[in-house]
Amino acid sequence: MSIFDKLKQSEPQKPDNTFSFTALPESAAQLTALPEGDLSTPFKTAALTVCALCAAAADEAVGVEMLNALRGPRPLSVMEVQFLRDRLRGKHYVPFSYFKGAVPGNDYTPDQPFTVTVEENPYSYQNEGYATLYLHSGGADSPRPVTLRQKGDGQWCLWEHSGLLPDIRKPKSENPWA
């Protein structure tokens, strides 16, 4: 056994932060009824944020209601709703790109069940009570951030999701160079 194998064995194993959904929630009530809906970890809240953004791509009002359920005592402002609208206009595929199997070549059609992995890095917990976690998009080269804030009761609420909404590679059906 090489020294590298020994080092790998001694590294602590990270918890599995992969979440699967047989169907995406279609309302805030369905979202909060999911096992992840207790918001007991920042990873759960980040995974549900992707679900809420997918809902917003289909129906803005429903998506906003779902995002507000994740944000706890701090609902989206009018400016944040407008930002969401602007980022998703004509790009409904962006939030779906965070699910396993969703890539430009298949027009960001995710594998079933809908599976998303949320990661941390050494800088994820620099500020007490906050966590910045990362998700990989099938249309981007680097992971995208989402920031969560912990309430006094231990719940992790969505604090900042705009890092999940930048442009990504166009789907094959919309790319004249594909």
Accessible surface in RSA format (square Angstrom, percent):
REM  Atomic radii and reference values for relative SASA: ProtOr
REM  Chains: A
REM  Algorithm: Lee & Richards
REM  Probe-radius: 1.40
REM  Slices: 20
REM RES _ NUM      All-atoms   Total-Side   Main-Chain    Non-polar    All polar
REM                ABS   REL    ABS   REL    ABS   REL    ABS   REL    ABS   REL
RES MET A   1   147.13  76.2  67.80  44.9  79.34 188.9  75.98  64.6  71.15  94.3
RES SER A   2    54.65  46.2  41.02  54.7  13.63  31.4  46.44  98.9   8.21  11.5
RES ILE A   3   110.77  63.0 103.48  77.1   7.29  17.6 104.63  75.3   6.14  16.7
RES PHE A   4   146.75  73.4 145.76  90.3   0.99   2.6 146.17  88.6   0.58   1.7
RES ASP A   5    68.94  48.3  66.89  66.6   2.05   4.8  12.28  28.9  56.66  56.5
RES LYS A   6   112.64  55.0 107.68  66.1   4.97  11.8  53.33  48.0  59.31  63.2
RES LEU A   7    98.25  54.7  97.48  69.7   0.77   1.9  97.85  68.7   0.40   1.1
RES LYS A   8   142.88  69.7 137.13  84.1   5.76  13.7  80.80  72.7  62.08  66.1
RES GLN A   9   128.62  71.9  97.04  70.9  31.58  75.2  44.68  95.1  83.94  63.7
RES SER A  10    85.36  72.1  51.78  69.1  33.57  77.3  50.90 108.4  34.46  48.3
RES GLU A  11   102.09  58.6  95.22  72.0   6.87  16.3  31.29  60.5  70.80  57.8
RES PRO A  12   124.18  90.5 101.91  92.9  22.27  81.0 112.96  93.3  11.21  69.7
RES GLN A  13   156.38  87.4 128.44  93.9  27.94  66.5  60.58 128.9  95.81  72.7
RES LYS A  14   142.92  69.7 117.95  72.4  24.97  59.4  88.24  79.4  54.68  58.2
RES PRO A  15    89.47  65.2  70.87  64.6  18.61  67.6  83.06  68.6   6.41  39.8
RES ASP A  16   122.85  86.1  88.87  88.5  33.98  80.3  43.58 102.6  79.27  79.1
RES ASN A  17    20.74  14.3  17.30  16.7   3.45   8.3   1.63   3.9  19.11  18.5
RES THR A  18    53.36  38.0  33.09  33.5  20.28  48.3  23.73  31.9  29.64  44.8
RES PHE A  19    26.39  13.2  23.66  14.7   2.73   7.1  26.39  16.0   0.00   0.0
RES SER A  20    63.97  54.1  38.66  51.6  25.31  58.3  24.00  51.1  39.97  56.0
RES PHE A  21     6.86   3.4   2.85   1.8   4.01  10.4   6.86   4.2   0.00   0.0
RES THR A  22   126.54  90.0 104.99 106.4  21.55  51.4  76.99 103.4  49.55  74.9
RES ALA A  23    67.53  62.1  57.24  88.3  10.29  23.4  59.27  83.5   8.26  21.9
RES LEU A  24    31.55  17.6  21.91  15.7   9.65  24.2  22.04  15.5   9.52  25.6
RES PRO A  25     8.32   6.1   0.58   0.5   7.74  28.1   5.31   4.4   3.01  18.7
RES GLU A  26   131.19  75.3 117.31  88.7  13.88  33.1  37.43  72.4  93.76  76.5
RES SER A  27    35.11  29.7  34.98  46.7   0.13   0.3  31.24  66.5   3.87   5.4
RES ALA A  28    12.17  11.2  11.85  18.3   0.31   0.7  11.98  16.9   0.19   0.5
RES ALA A  29    74.17  68.2  60.89  94.0  13.29  30.2  67.86  95.6   6.32  16.7
RES GLN A  30    91.85  51.4  85.92  62.8   5.94  14.1  34.57  73.6  57.28  43.4
RES LEU A  31     0.00   0.0   0.00   0.0   0.00   0.0   0.00   0.0   0.00   0.0
RES THR A  32    65.89  46.9  50.61  51.3  15.28  36.4  34.48  46.3  31.41  47.5
RES ALA A  33    84.72  77.9  47.28  73.0  37.44  85.2  58.09  81.8  26.63  70.5
RES LEU A  34    44.74  24.9  39.18  28.0   5.55  14.0  40.56  28.5   4.17  11.2
RES PRO A  35   107.62  78.4  88.45  80.6  19.17  69.7 101.85  84.1   5.77  35.9
RES GLU A  36    21.55  12.4  21.51  16.3   0.04   0.1   2.05   4.0  19.50  15.9
RES GLY A  37     9.26  11.4   0.00   N/A   9.26  11.4   0.63   1.7   8.63  19.3
RES ASP A  38    73.94  51.8  59.77  59.5  14.17  33.5  41.96  98.8  31.98  31.9
RES LEU A  39     9.19   5.1   9.19   6.6   0.00   0.0   9.19   6.5   0.00   0.0
RES SER A  40    56.91  48.1  36.85  49.2  20.06  46.2  35.65  75.9  21.27  29.8
RES THR A  41    48.81  34.7  48.29  49.0   0.52   1.2  47.16  63.3   1.65   2.5
RES PRO A  42    10.11   7.4  10.11   9.2   0.00   0.0  10.11   8.3   0.00   0.0
RES PHE A  43    19.64   9.8  19.64  12.2   0.00   0.0  19.64  11.9   0.00   0.0
RES LYS A  44    45.98  22.4  45.98  28.2   0.00   0.0  23.74  21.4  22.24  23.7
RES THR A  45     0.00   0.0   0.00   0.0   0.00   0.0   0.00   0.0   0.00   0.0
RES ALA A  46     0.00   0.0   0.00   0.0   0.00   0.0   0.00   0.0   0.00   0.0
RES ALA A  47     0.00   0.0   0.00   0.0   0.00   0.0   0.00   0.0   0.00   0.0
RES LEU A  48     0.26   0.1   0.26   0.2   0.00   0.0   0.26   0.2   0.00   0.0
RES THR A  49     0.00   0.0   0.00   0.0   0.00   0.0   0.00   0.0   0.00   0.0
RES VAL A  50     0.16   0.1   0.03   0.0   0.13   0.3   0.16   0.1   0.00   0.0
RES CYS A  51     0.51   0.4   0.00   0.0   0.51   1.2   0.00   0.0   0.51   0.5
RES ALA A  52     0.00   0.0   0.00   0.0   0.00   0.0   0.00   0.0   0.00   0.0
RES LEU A  53     0.17   0.1   0.17   0.1   0.00   0.0   0.17   0.1   0.00   0.0
RES CYS A  54     3.47   2.6   1.64   1.8   1.82   4.3   1.97   5.0   1.49   1.6
RES ALA A  55    14.14  13.0   4.01   6.2  10.12  23.0  13.01  18.3   1.12   3.0
RES ALA A  56     7.50   6.9   0.26   0.4   7.25  16.5   0.26   0.4   7.25  19.2
RES ALA A  57    25.61  23.6   1.08   1.7  24.54  55.8   2.34   3.3  23.28  61.7
RES ALA A  58    93.28  85.8  51.15  78.9  42.13  95.8  60.90  85.8  32.38  85.8
RES ASP A  59    69.79  48.9  63.83  63.5   5.95  14.1  24.00  56.5  45.79  45.7
RES GLU A  60    56.86  32.6  49.81  37.7   7.05  16.8  26.90  52.0  29.96  24.5
RES ALA A  61    75.67  69.6  60.75  93.8  14.92  33.9  68.29  96.2   7.38  19.6
RES VAL A  62    39.70  26.1  39.15  35.4   0.54   1.3  39.67  34.5   0.03   0.1
RES GLY A  63     0.00   0.0   0.00   N/A   0.00   0.0   0.00   0.0   0.00   0.0
RES VAL A  64    23.77  15.6  23.77  21.5   0.00   0.0  23.77  20.7   0.00   0.0
RES GLU A  65    95.09  54.6  88.45  66.9   6.63  15.8  32.98  63.8  62.11  50.7
RES MET A  66     0.00   0.0   0.00   0.0   0.00   0.0   0.00   0.0   0.00   0.0
RES LEU A  67     0.00   0.0   0.00   0.0   0.00   0.0   0.00   0.0   0.00   0.0
RES ASN A  68    42.43  29.3  37.43  36.2   5.01  12.1  16.32  39.3  26.11  25.2
RES ALA A  69    35.56  32.7  10.75  16.6  24.80  56.4  24.00  33.8  11.56  30.6
RES LEU A  70     1.01   0.6   1.01   0.7   0.00   0.0   1.01   0.7   0.00   0.0
RES ARG A  71     4.86   2.0   2.37   1.2   2.49   5.9   0.00   0.0   4.86   2.9
RES GLY A  72    31.84  39.3   0.00   N/A  31.84  39.3  16.35  44.9  15.49  34.7
RES PRO A  73   109.64  79.9  72.09  65.7  37.55 136.5  85.85  70.9  23.79 147.9
RES ARG A  74    75.60  31.7  73.73  37.6   1.87   4.5  40.78  55.7  34.82  21.1
RES PRO A  75    83.57  60.9  74.73  68.1   8.83  32.1  74.80  61.8   8.76  54.5
RES LEU A  76    18.07  10.1   0.16   0.1  17.91  45.0   0.16   0.1  17.91  48.2
RES SER A  77    54.27  45.9  44.84  59.8   9.43  21.7  49.70 105.8   4.58   6.4
RES VAL A  78   133.67  88.0 126.87 114.9   6.80  16.4 129.30 112.3   4.37  11.8
RES MET A  79   157.96  81.8 151.08 100.0   6.88  16.4 112.01  95.2  45.95  60.9
RES GLU A  80    47.52  27.3  45.06  34.1   2.46   5.9  28.88  55.9  18.64  15.2
RES VAL A  81    25.62  16.9  25.62  23.2   0.00   0.0  25.62  22.3   0.00   0.0
RES GLN A  82    71.23  39.8  70.99  51.9   0.24   0.6  37.70  80.3  33.53  25.4
RES PHE A  83    71.18  35.6  67.58  41.9   3.60   9.4  70.79  42.9   0.39   1.1
RES LEU A  84     1.27   0.7   1.27   0.9   0.00   0.0   1.27   0.9   0.00   0.0
RES ARG A  85    90.11  37.8  83.56  42.6   6.55  15.6  36.71  50.2  53.40  32.4
RES ASP A  86    68.68  48.1  53.03  52.8  15.65  37.0  21.94  51.6  46.74  46.6
RES ARG A  87    85.49  35.9  82.26  41.9   3.23   7.7  12.65  17.3  72.84  44.1
RES LEU A  88    15.04   8.4   9.32   6.7   5.73  14.4   9.61   6.7   5.44  14.6
RES ARG A  89   149.30  62.7 129.51  66.0  19.78  47.1  73.99 101.1  75.31  45.6
RES GLY A  90    60.89  75.1   0.00   N/A  60.89  75.1  40.68 111.6  20.20  45.2
RES LYS A  91    64.61  31.5  64.61  39.6   0.00   0.0  36.71  33.0  27.90  29.7
RES HIS A  92   102.75  56.2 102.70  71.4   0.05   0.1  64.95  66.9  37.80  44.0
RES TYR A  93    11.59   5.4  10.52   6.0   1.07   2.8   5.83   4.4   5.76   7.1
RES VAL A  94     0.86   0.6   0.86   0.8   0.00   0.0   0.86   0.7   0.00   0.0
RES PRO A  95     0.05   0.0   0.00   0.0   0.05   0.2   0.05   0.0   0.00   0.0
RES PHE A  96    47.71  23.9  47.71  29.6   0.00   0.0  47.71  28.9   0.00   0.0
RES SER A  97     1.20   1.0   0.00   0.0   1.20   2.8   0.00   0.0   1.20   1.7
RES TYR A  98     7.68   3.6   0.20   0.1   7.47  19.4   0.28   0.2   7.40   9.1
RES PHE A  99     4.07   2.0   0.00   0.0   4.07  10.6   0.29   0.2   3.78  10.8
RES LYS A 100   136.39  66.5 124.24  76.2  12.15  28.9  77.90  70.1  58.48  62.3
RES GLY A 101    29.51  36.4   0.00   N/A  29.51  36.4  17.53  48.1  11.98  26.8
RES ALA A 102     1.39   1.3   0.00   0.0   1.39   3.2   0.00   0.0   1.39   3.7
RES VAL A 103    65.67  43.2  65.67  59.5   0.00   0.0  65.67  57.1   0.00   0.0
RES PRO A 104    29.38  21.4  29.38  26.8   0.00   0.0  29.38  24.3   0.00   0.0
RES GLY A 105    52.37  64.6   0.00   N/A  52.37  64.6  28.95  79.5  23.42  52.4
RES ASN A 106    60.02  41.4  46.74  45.2  13.29  32.0  37.86  91.1  22.16  21.4
RES ASP A 107    58.81  41.2  46.91  46.7  11.90  28.1  19.41  45.7  39.41  39.3
RES TYR A 108     5.18   2.4   0.05   0.0   5.13  13.4   0.05   0.0   5.13   6.3
RES THR A 109    83.06  59.1  78.20  79.3   4.86  11.6  60.39  81.1  22.67  34.3
RES PRO A 110    15.56  11.3  10.01   9.1   5.55  20.2  10.01   8.3   5.55  34.5
RES ASP A 111    66.09  46.3  59.82  59.5   6.28  14.8  23.16  54.5  42.94  42.8
RES GLN A 112   120.64  67.5  90.56  66.2  30.08  71.6  57.26 121.9  63.38  48.1
RES PRO A 113    63.56  46.3  60.00  54.7   3.57  13.0  61.89  51.1   1.68  10.4
RES PHE A 114    26.16  13.1  26.16  16.2   0.00   0.0  26.16  15.9   0.00   0.0
RES THR A 115    19.06  13.6  18.49  18.7   0.57   1.4  11.18  15.0   7.87  11.9
RES VAL A 116     1.74   1.1   0.47   0.4   1.27   3.1   1.74   1.5   0.00   0.0
RES THR A 117    58.83  41.8  51.82  52.5   7.01  16.7  36.19  48.6  22.64  34.2
RES VAL A 118     1.49   1.0   0.00   0.0   1.49   3.6   0.00   0.0   1.49   4.0
RES GLU A 119    71.47  41.0  68.66  51.9   2.81   6.7  24.25  46.9  47.22  38.5
RES GLU A 120    43.88  25.2  34.57  26.2   9.31  22.2   7.99  15.5  35.89  29.3
RES ASN A 121    50.46  34.8  42.36  40.9   8.09  19.5  22.51  54.2  27.95  27.0
RES PRO A 122   124.78  90.9  83.38  76.0  41.40 150.5  97.31  80.3  27.46 170.7
RES TYR A 123   143.99  67.2 136.58  77.7   7.40  19.3  89.06  66.9  54.93  67.7
RES SER A 124     2.97   2.5   0.00   0.0   2.97   6.9   0.00   0.0   2.97   4.2
RES TYR A 125   103.78  48.5  81.25  46.2  22.53  58.6  76.83  57.7  26.95  33.2
RES GLN A 126   133.56  74.7  96.31  70.4  37.25  88.7  30.61  65.1 102.95  78.1
RES ASN A 127   100.78  69.5  95.14  91.9   5.64  13.6  15.83  38.1  84.95  82.1
RES GLU A 128   174.39 100.1 142.95 108.1  31.45  74.9  65.45 126.6 108.95  89.0
RES GLY A 129    26.63  32.8   0.00   N/A  26.63  32.8  18.36  50.4   8.27  18.5
RES TYR A 130    62.13  29.0  60.56  34.5   1.57   4.1  41.95  31.5  20.18  24.9
RES ALA A 131     0.25   0.2   0.00   0.0   0.25   0.6   0.25   0.4   0.00   0.0
RES THR A 132    35.70  25.4  35.53  36.0   0.17   0.4  15.81  21.2  19.89  30.1
RES LEU A 133     0.00   0.0   0.00   0.0   0.00   0.0   0.00   0.0   0.00   0.0
RES TYR A 134    46.04  21.5  46.04  26.2   0.00   0.0  22.09  16.6  23.96  29.5
RES LEU A 135     0.25   0.1   0.25   0.2   0.00   0.0   0.25   0.2   0.00   0.0
RES HIS A 136    92.90  50.8  83.98  58.4   8.91  22.8  62.67  64.6  30.23  35.2
RES SER A 137     7.16   6.1   0.00   0.0   7.16  16.5   0.54   1.2   6.62   9.3
RES GLY A 138    28.52  35.2   0.00   N/A  28.52  35.2  16.91  46.4  11.61  26.0
RES GLY A 139     2.40   3.0   0.00   N/A   2.40   3.0   0.00   0.0   2.40   5.4
RES ALA A 140    20.97  19.3   0.79   1.2  20.18  45.9   5.17   7.3  15.80  41.8
RES ASP A 141   131.14  91.9  91.81  91.4  39.33  93.0  39.24  92.3  91.90  91.7
RES SER A 142    65.71  55.5  63.55  84.8   2.16   5.0  37.17  79.2  28.54  40.0
RES PRO A 143    53.39  38.9  43.07  39.3  10.32  37.5  43.07  35.6  10.32  64.1
RES ARG A 144    34.17  14.3  34.17  17.4   0.00   0.0   9.05  12.4  25.12  15.2
RES PRO A 145    51.35  37.4  50.10  45.7   1.25   4.5  50.16  41.4   1.19   7.4
RES VAL A 146     1.01   0.7   0.00   0.0   1.01   2.4   1.01   0.9   0.00   0.0
RES THR A 147    26.66  19.0  26.64  27.0   0.02   0.1  12.15  16.3  14.52  21.9
RES LEU A 148     0.00   0.0   0.00   0.0   0.00   0.0   0.00   0.0   0.00   0.0
RES ARG A 149    98.94  41.5  98.71  50.3   0.23   0.5  11.64  15.9  87.30  52.9
RES GLN A 150    71.99  40.3  56.01  40.9  15.98  38.0   5.23  11.1  66.76  50.6
RES LYS A 151    71.07  34.7  59.99  36.8  11.09  26.4  37.71  33.9  33.37  35.5
RES GLY A 152    93.33 115.1   0.00   N/A  93.33 115.1  47.44 130.2  45.89 102.8
RES ASP A 153   102.77  72.0  58.72  58.4  44.06 104.2  48.83 114.9  53.95  53.8
RES GLY A 154    28.77  35.5   0.00   N/A  28.77  35.5  24.69  67.8   4.07   9.1
RES GLN A 155    56.48  31.6  55.50  40.6   0.97   2.3  12.93  27.5  43.55  33.0
RES TRP A 156    26.06  10.5  26.06  12.6   0.00   0.0  19.47  10.4   6.59  10.7
RES CYS A 157     6.14   4.6   6.14   6.8   0.00   0.0   5.61  14.2   0.53   0.6
RES LEU A 158     0.72   0.4   0.00   0.0   0.72   1.8   0.00   0.0   0.72   1.9
RES TRP A 159    72.38  29.0  72.14  34.9   0.24   0.6  50.56  27.0  21.81  35.4
RES GLU A 160    70.90  40.7  69.73  52.8   1.17   2.8  34.36  66.5  36.53  29.8
RES HIS A 161     7.97   4.4   7.92   5.5   0.05   0.1   6.68   6.9   1.28   1.5
RES SER A 162    38.79  32.8  33.92  45.3   4.87  11.2  13.92  29.6  24.87  34.8
RES GLY A 163    18.57  22.9   0.00   N/A  18.57  22.9  16.34  44.8   2.23   5.0
RES LEU A 164     0.03   0.0   0.00   0.0   0.03   0.1   0.00   0.0   0.03   0.1
RES LEU A 165     1.72   1.0   0.20   0.1   1.52   3.8   0.37   0.3   1.35   3.6
RES PRO A 166    45.15  32.9  44.52  40.6   0.63   2.3  44.73  36.9   0.42   2.6
RES ASP A 167    82.48  57.8  69.37  69.0  13.11  31.0  28.81  67.8  53.67  53.5
RES ILE A 168    19.53  11.1   0.00   0.0  19.53  47.1   7.03   5.1  12.50  33.9
RES ARG A 169   109.86  46.1 100.41  51.2   9.45  22.5  60.84  83.2  49.02  29.7
RES LYS A 170   114.10  55.7 108.12  66.3   5.99  14.3  58.33  52.5  55.77  59.4
RES PRO A 171     4.07   3.0   4.07   3.7   0.00   0.0   4.07   3.4   0.00   0.0
RES LYS A 172   119.44  58.3 111.82  68.6   7.61  18.1  57.38  51.6  62.06  66.1
RES SER A 173    88.47  74.8  45.17  60.3  43.30  99.8  44.28  94.3  44.19  61.9
RES GLU A 174    79.77  45.8  60.41  45.7  19.37  46.1  35.67  69.0  44.10  36.0
RES ASN A 175    49.79  34.3  41.52  40.1   8.27  19.9   1.18   2.8  48.61  47.0
RES PRO A 176   118.94  86.7  76.43  69.7  42.51 154.5  90.43  74.7  28.52 177.2
RES TRP A 177   230.96  92.7 199.18  96.4  31.79  74.6 179.54  95.7  51.43  83.4
RES ALA A 178    79.03  72.7  12.55  19.4  66.48 151.2  43.30  61.0  35.73  94.7
END  Absolute sums over single chains surface
CHAIN  1 A     9802.9       7826.4       1976.4       5710.4       4092.4
END  Absolute sums over all chains
TOTAL          9802.9       7826.4       1976.4       5710.4       4092.4
